[in-house]
Amino acid sequence: MARPRTHDIDSLLDAAERLLARAGTSGVTIRALAEATGASSGSLYHAFGSRADLLARMWLRAARRFLTLQNEAIDRELARADEKENAVRATVAVASVPATIQASSPDTAVVLLRHRRDEVLGEDVSPELRAELEDLDGGLLEVLERLSLALWDDRDRPSIETVALCVVDLPTAILVSRRERVIDPVAALEAAVRGVIAARE
């Protein structure tokens, strides 16, 4: 008798990301994931509990990858000698994380950059995963505060909003494009981030 196929959670979430990238949110169903991976629907319900929690787990994993890379970029750049320029470089590096993810894991990038969180996550996400999502919000705020303190030694609302513009809004506007660009979007992003920072000073 052949041994049953086993599927680890990460490989299942990789497949779910591929489904989202190809077919959008509606394409990520337990049935579609079963067909894509060869796992049984029963084993998928056992692993995730529901379609809503599958989507939440997929989104959480992608967001945690982004958050880890963002904090690593801040640590790396702030460890250099020139404090002020390091803070600017750290902000540019955090803003560029989506480009890094796009290059190495394009499906993961699609999860966060082309689909809003409230578009992916439904109301029926389990309380446990909803709490994890709230914790993740706190992690993002910590990134914004770290950069704000490094840039201006302040974390008031205008400073936080300026950093959010640099590392959330500008990357989405510049890097997430459905049309081919002839300019280097990463270079354009750096120029835009530096311009916003300079205008705040």
C-alpha positions in Angstrom: 0.0 0.0 0.0 1.3 3.5 -0.9 2.1 5.8 1.9 -0.2 8.8 2.2 1.2 12.1 1.1 2.0 14.5 4.0 1.9 18.3 3.7 3.6 20.7 6.0 1.8 23.9 6.8 4.3 26.1 5.0 4.0 24.2 1.8 0.2 24.4 2.0 0.4 28.2 2.6 2.8 28.5 -0.3 0.2 26.8 -2.5 -2.5 29.1 -1.1 -0.4 32.2 -2.0 -0.1 30.9 -5.5 -3.8 30.5 -5.7 -4.3 34.0 -4.5 -1.8 35.4 -7.0 -3.5 33.6 -9.9 -7.2 33.8 -9.0 -7.7 36.4 -6.3 -9.3 35.9 -2.9 -12.2 34.0 -4.3 -9.8 31.4 -5.7 -8.5 30.4 -2.3 -10.9 27.8 -1.1 -10.3 24.5 0.8 -11.4 22.6 -2.3 -9.0 24.5 -4.6 -6.1 24.0 -2.2 -6.9 20.3 -2.0 -6.8 20.1 -5.8 -3.5 22.1 -5.9 -1.7 20.1 -3.3 -3.2 16.6 -3.3 -4.2 17.0 0.3 -7.6 15.9 1.4 -10.2 18.5 2.3 -10.5 16.8 5.6 -6.8 17.2 6.4 -7.0 20.9 5.4 -9.9 21.6 7.6 -8.0 19.8 10.4 -4.9 22.0 9.7 -6.7 25.3 9.4 -10.2 24.9 10.8 -11.9 27.0 8.1 -11.4 28.9 4.9 -11.3 32.2 6.9 -8.5 30.9 9.1 -6.6 29.6 6.1 -6.7 33.1 4.6 -5.7 34.6 8.0 -2.8 32.2 8.4 -1.6 33.0 4.9 -1.8 36.8 5.4 -0.2 36.6 8.9 2.8 34.6 7.6 3.3 37.1 4.7 3.0 40.1 7.1 5.5 38.5 9.6 8.0 38.0 6.8 7.7 41.7 5.9 8.0 42.7 9.5 11.1 40.6 10.1 12.8 42.1 7.0 11.8 45.6 8.1 13.4 45.2 11.5 16.5 43.6 10.1 16.9 46.5 7.7 16.6 49.0 10.6 19.1 47.1 12.7 21.6 46.9 9.8 21.4 50.5 8.8 21.3 52.0 12.3 24.5 50.1 13.2 26.6 52.3 10.9 28.5 55.3 12.1 26.6 58.4 10.7 23.5 58.6 12.8 21.4 61.0 10.8 22.2 59.5 7.4 21.7 56.0 8.9 18.2 56.9 9.9 17.4 58.0 6.4 19.0 54.9 4.9 17.0 52.7 7.3 13.8 54.4 6.2 14.7 53.8 2.5 15.7 50.2 3.3 12.3 49.5 5.1 10.5 51.2 2.2 12.4 48.9 -0.2 11.4 45.6 1.6 8.5 45.0 -0.8 10.9 45.0 -3.8 13.1 42.5 -1.9 10.1 40.3 -1.3 8.9 40.7 -4.9 12.2 39.5 -6.2 12.5 36.5 -3.9 8.9 35.5 -3.2 6.6 37.1 -5.7 3.5 35.3 -4.5 4.1 36.5 -0.9 4.4 40.0 -2.2 1.0 39.7 -3.9 -0.6 38.7 -0.7 0.2 42.0 1.0 0.7 44.4 -1.8 -2.2 43.7 -4.2 -4.8 42.6 -1.6 -5.9 44.8 1.3 -6.1 43.0 4.6 -9.8 43.5 5.0 -10.3 42.1 1.5 -8.5 38.9 2.4 -9.7 38.5 6.0 -13.4 37.8 6.8 -15.4 38.5 9.9 -15.4 34.8 10.9 -11.6 34.6 11.7 -11.1 32.7 14.9 -10.4 34.8 18.1 -6.9 33.3 18.4 -5.9 34.5 14.9 -7.6 37.8 15.4 -5.5 38.3 18.5 -2.4 37.5 16.4 -3.4 40.1 13.8 -3.7 42.7 16.5 -0.2 41.8 17.9 1.1 42.2 14.3 -0.4 45.7 14.2 1.6 46.5 17.3 4.7 45.3 15.5 4.2 47.6 12.6 3.7 50.5 14.9 7.0 49.7 16.6 8.7 49.9 13.2 7.2 53.3 12.5 8.2 54.5 16.0 11.8 53.2 15.7 12.2 55.1 12.4 10.5 58.2 13.7 12.7 58.3 16.8 15.9 57.7 14.7 14.9 60.5 12.3 13.6 63.2 14.6 13.9 61.9 18.1 10.1 62.1 18.3 7.1 59.8 17.8 4.3 62.3 17.7 1.5 61.8 15.2 2.9 64.0 12.4 6.3 62.1 12.6 4.6 58.7 12.6 2.4 59.6 9.7 5.4 60.9 7.7 7.2 57.6 8.3 4.1 55.6 7.3 3.9 57.7 4.1 7.5 56.7 3.4 7.3 53.0 4.2 3.6 52.1 3.4 2.1 54.5 1.0 5.0 55.3 -1.3 6.1 51.7 -1.8 2.5 50.7 -2.7 2.2 53.6 -5.1 5.6 53.1 -6.8 6.4 49.4 -6.6 2.9 47.9 -7.1 2.2 48.7 -10.8 0.4 46.5 -13.3 2.2 48.3 -16.2 5.8 47.9 -17.2 8.1 50.8 -16.1 11.0 52.1 -18.1 12.5 53.8 -15.0 14.0 52.1 -12.0 11.1 52.0 -9.5 13.4 51.3 -6.5 15.6 54.3 -7.4 12.4 56.4 -7.7 11.2 55.2 -4.4 14.5 56.1 -2.7 14.3 59.6 -4.2 10.7 60.0 -3.0 11.4 58.8 0.5 14.4 61.1 0.8 12.3 64.0 -0.5 9.5 63.4 2.1 12.0 63.2 4.9 13.8 66.4 3.8 10.4 68.2 3.6 9.6 67.3 7.2 12.9 68.8 8.5 
